[in-house]
Amino acid sequence: MAFFDGINKSLNSVKQSTQRTAELSRVQRRINAMGQEIEKVFHQIGQSYYSGLKKGGADFEALGRLCSTIDTLERDVEALRKQTDELKRLRRCPECGHAQNIDSKFCASCGHRLKEDEAEGFDSAEVGEPAESAEDRPEAEADDEDAEKTDDAE
């Protein structure tokens, strides 16, 4: 009887592995399709801007909607990438974003000590998004306004 139990466990393990691989493949296809859609929208932005300039002014409202579409698609892609990490039993280093085995204690890329609660996943705000440039920060806008006032006063 133990022999059949061993075979049953092995078959279940193979079944789970196959299901995980199929799901990973499905998610990767969705990521690729969304990437292609992002490229199409970028192309539409370029065409719209160019044709608008030829006509005497671009439709910035339409361009804004296209940019919002890209933002939405990129958020969806990031969520799917997180799902692939979970399927592959990976987690991301909160310092550098490098993929790690879920059981790793330290990041193989930067050496950051990984905490146990980080094994549940990662915060997409911490990883995967570009670092905020100085121009994007609210205090940078205030500094720019102060600089303009100083320039006007001179």
Buried (B, 14 or more C-beta within 10 A) or exposed (E): EEEEEEEEEEEEEEEEEEEBEEEBEEBBEBBEEBEEBBEEBEEBBEEBBEEBEEEEEBBEEBBEEBBEBBEEBBEBBBEBBBBBBBBEEBBBBBBEBBBBEBEBEEBEEEEBEBEEEBBEBBEBEEBBEEEEEEEEEEEEEEEEEEEEEEEEEE
